[in-house]
Amino acid sequence: MSDFELTGRNEVRRYAKRGKYDRDTIYPILDEALICHVGFAIDGQPYVIPTIHARMGDELLIHGLKGGRMLEHINAGNPVCVTVTLLDGLVMARTVFNHSMNYRSAVLFCRGATIEDPAHKLAAMERLTEHIARGRWAEARQPNAKEIKVTTVIALEIESASAKIRQGPPGDDEEDLALPVWAGVIPLPVVPQAPERDPKQTEDVPMPDYIAHYRR
């Protein structure tokens, strides 16, 4: 995959060495995250909306709400900024100043519009479903014509993007290494717990492998 062009819009300025601009780095972060945040401004008032998302090539799919200000803003051709963050650990340094977090984040600059074509919308709904749990689309009842009609899906073209990644141990200064303070990393992996069956499910339906062994 190619790199996104480095511009004043997507350039990582703070800790610039942590910045990445290639799709091979950015897209896996986007694909692993379950929630994104969509930022936009209307009449000088900023808004940030959390929503589910999925990627389809260089297109970002997000679930919208008919009549919502975000949808109106996007359909008017205005830009949005989308962010995702994966928190991997707490970095405990010897000094308060050098405490940090290990993370993988991505910032995307996009424009788009509501998907109106029923076939395109159905494909987008499949991608959103599979992003949450791969294998679910083929097993669950798929949307009927009424459900497709009342569902709003927005397709955003990813015009520019960057990732920022911090990994590894604390970065204490040399003169602080001898301080009698525990230092290291507290890993914070996302670990799915045992699935809980819907109490309204009366039939003995077997649990599929993709549920029993769910992982991101």
Steps between C-alpha positions, in 0.01 A plus 500: 500500500616854427558785742266791552660825388655687792337843527441766761165338566609149595857560620573376854680788671518394864745207525528501124707179498189311612312605189424254220340576164478163325177310453667179623525661844185713506242256365565214749444747786175608342396140440568387857308783668129452569412867553607814318436865583385738227588866551346795316411864560176685425486879536809496717367231735706178498336159539653154545271202445592139589371239257571158353704481183657266249750542219443392142815576302569873524141559606390534863145392581321647799149457634304825493171633633245650264440864586816520709732799470797278412317352200389841376855632537652214301235500226563873448854409390674616815813328639514288815786373712477139621715357780554157656724401790613161625640513855765233556648584839579746778863610511610551860818705514726593789393863468150639463608700197596190301188294565328411173281246322569248229247551224424480130288780360389621159362832378315512168380796295197413293209615287204293392126455473212273588486174305171499307543202267334195667764252379786725617324554832448126550869436429591774750271349765668164445842658543392675823362173637809301407722768654338430837503119472630321195251230398192668647352620170462148362335366816261774617188603308603761247318835465170509314401780261336706776802473728736598219285802421497635857872439557742783426857418403756765406794431272800724567793524263826501698681797345788517747607322816775437751570261784679565826645212700674476835637162615766386743626571854521835682727768359651624824799732488839349579531686830170350624572133425637434848191631681347232731166513313343203319489564126353301214185443297155378605363325188132565428398245238138469388405152620146380410321318779281191474193568281167531685198338337186709455258382775214524245664234282302188591636266234834331549680685220869407485750780548700564180879492515533868408302585817661243729850604393436868430802724465591825330 
